[in-house]
């Protein structure tokens, strides 16, 4: 890898903006393809570490899950208006407990279990506070970044641990965990622009190498949760550069 390409890769690792990450991936991939030595004997692998900022993940989660009026995630509705569970204001961060890939999602939540009687809710169990979910990111087919959330902790508004009756806790766990498991962050748009870019800007033989590299794109399974985001390493295989044909009568013939 050339010095300039190494710099591009390091900038991609440190970058905090999704659009800039995408541009740096394009530059790094293009550099590896176009700067490869013509006499390369075999294909080379390009490892591109990117950091997906927690703010970027939060906004993607809100677009997919927190779609009810007011930016809420409407997780459960019972038989009447006295039975509901919703969440709002999600925030991702690195978890201090668990392994190096463990992330924490905190979301304000409100639960009500009661029976509507006129304008009142009878025998109501009401709880509002913060739900903390701990999970581990992984790469699903199609270069989708997903999360396995399992452990839950409940806090009051002062971030002190609280208890909740079993029925209420089970509702939060079953419905919140299920919705979070549906969330995915697509890594492919980070490189798809390169495919379109080369169509009109490079020679056909070079474009074919770019397309082949993009088709080979994978992600390493090891993911790290950093203080500012999740680090994923993409891998591209850059095809061989065929050696130019020898010219008859040239030196060495």
Steps between C-alpha positions, in 0.01 A plus 500: 500500500640841404564774757210710362263204512602425859418861591158470339427185696598662830282802423208266432556335838497834684214655303174591679279596203321236292530689171870558556545132589338410170727736304810369676406139426459592135839674497674215681349233275574696185855560619560132562365408158666769293832518686563125502831402337451384142728202564302378803513123506179444692188672625534726801261550789407847614384537861299818560416572866204736542343643813122536495419779741242433772311811387473354150371171644251683721354692208474181292324325791255788536415488128428127516344447843408832663244591235187576705386863552740692720794276404377211712538127451152363562599156630171361628132594523253298704122483493445868582674833559608388847733236363807610310876494483706752308858624491668822390835681492739207434874542556783262408832484686779259587416269789744484789395142576521203266750439223678748272209501255220558751290812448238664717169641384304719738146606418236678704192280534150509639280203588136488607298191592144571602132467415314792348190600693355816357775760503705314762742207504422254777757270667765669292867410519685801371873537457719755326874513495805394302556159349862398450558220250841338457582332174767392254517609135553246224512488120193340340474388134500786253746707706236591755619613843257362757487457878423221745353662810440280804561663837263771624524739795231742614573842649290789624542854367790553745672193351449293815409134454131423538291188527189412300247221534577194293223562249626850425865395471409211271307736273792740476747221434296314241383800298804726525751222434298383199486846343868567562582168336330621181728801473783485246756744365591447135874519432473464123419863413847586628652345188222483240575851378840380387338256258299779338792742501737280301253433220565841342847581630738213428594266221283187464778268616550706817125524559476122485758474777303747714178306447675175593642659816157628603345158439759350735412736785461333839530606863717341765296343782699671776330828595620741766290748699697823538419809702366680193360218287521145373807399300441260212772384262400456136707275275537526122697269274672702227544286185835443334628757254589307185858554387517693170586285200862504396584698186693294242858617472496677833793455742495165674337319204 
